[in-house]
Amino acid sequence: MSGSVVDNTVSPGNSSVAIPTDISGQILDLDEDDDLEVFSKDLTLTDGSSFNASMQTSPASMINQYKFEEDAEDTKDIFVTVDNPESHVTAIETYITYRVVTKTTRSEFDSSEFEVRRRYQDFLWLKGRLEEAHPTLIVHPLPEKFVVKGMVERFNEDFIETRSRALHRFLNKIAEHPIFSSSEDFKIFLTAASGELSSHKKQGPGFLSRMGDTVKAVAAAVRGVRNRPLEFTEMQEYVDAFSQKISSLDKVTQRIVREQKEYLDELKESGPTYALWSQSEEELAEPLRNVAGCVDRCCKETEEQVKNLNDHLIPVLHEYVLCADTLKAVLRRRDNIQADFEAKTEALATKKADRDTMRDDLDKAEDRLEWANNALKSDWTRWQKVMRTDLRSAFVDTAERNVSYYEKCLAVWESFLHSQRTDAEGNGNVDFS
């Protein structure tokens, strides 16, 4: 595989244009075409029967393969950055690409630094490949697929920047994962030139194969599992409760931000009103001007506060809303693998013909189920630790920013009171005690 060493130029073949700075309204996002080689969100619920040929499935190898390191962060040897979104216009489509810069000390890479450009569908391909190879490991979610109405040639800058940050977090979660970070597909994603990546994407299972997997998954879901282990039932209950709580918190936080924006708009209107009033009220002119100044300063602090919530708290909450959906899908895939094993067990007990072949299939299904269970149990513990660290960090950061915001606004109004007390003491006609 040829590596694409760092190059500041954009891959030829597309006409690049700068992202407009004054964008209004909504956009039509054309970078997420549903190519057949891309695993869409609806087609990732496989029955777990697809595994790499090199994957070991003996119980001992499964335990060793999914033994997660406690101090992985201390030995991190790959760093990925997603930034610099660019709009591309061709004769048939308009789309966004993002720069992906990788720095690593790993010996399996041909260079220590790579730079490529990727579009959203490339990230979607990577996620699908990881889920296909490891159906019961937890892949961090991608930002949602937006279908936004508007003009074709214009892209909302805030939307693009938000997506860029989410894609950055997605790749870093993959890079920090003890299994995914060593995936050949991840390496290809980070290093391959555009044409080379396209050829790799075409090597995946065809559309009919994926549809077959989906049909099997639906059949397994209908059949259900009879003897799900208690630990996975408890896991399902935890995920359901977590999903309800994080979704509620996400909605409430977004509503708070909307209300703060409305408050900010009202605040911006009140300042000029005080200033205008001061021109016709000579005796109150100075305090009115001071109030107008205080309101203006509080407007700036409130604007910063709203931006902080939008940039730091809401993205984390919403990502874990999507994580809850991912966990539900992982648990469904595990159940599908168990349902397949149970169906084969029942078939062996009721049929006399081809028992040797059926016994071989049953042994493989049993190994597959044990592999899936071990993988999920190990990754579940890792995911909970990461989730709690992420949310705790977001809550602490929000608390610190809230304290700073209210302290600044408090200082603004205290300065106003101090000025009025000084004037009152000078005039001797007002009591503020």
Secondary structure, 3 states (H helix, E strand, C coil): CCCCECCCCCCCCCEEECCCCCCCCCECCCCCCCCCCCCCHHHCCCCCCCCCCCCCCCHHHHHHHCCCCCCHHHHCCEEEEEEEEEEEECCCCEEEEEEEEEEECCCCCCCCEEEEEEEHHHHHHHHHHHHHHCCCCCCCCCCCCCCCCCECCCCCHHHHHHHHHHHHHHHHHHHHCCCHHHCHHHHHHHHCCHHHHHHHHHCCCCHHHHHHHHHHHHHHHHHCCCCCCHHHHHHHHHHHHHHHHHHHHHHHHHHHHHHHHHHHHHHHHHHHHHHHHHCCCHHHHHHHHHHHHHHHHHHHHHHHHHHHHHHHHHHHHHHHHHHHHHHHHHHHHHHHHHHHHHHHHHHHHHCCCCHHHHHHHHHHHHHHHHHHHHHHHHHHHHHHHHHHHHHHHHHHHHHHHHHHHHHHHHHHHHHHHHHHHHHHHHHCCCCCC
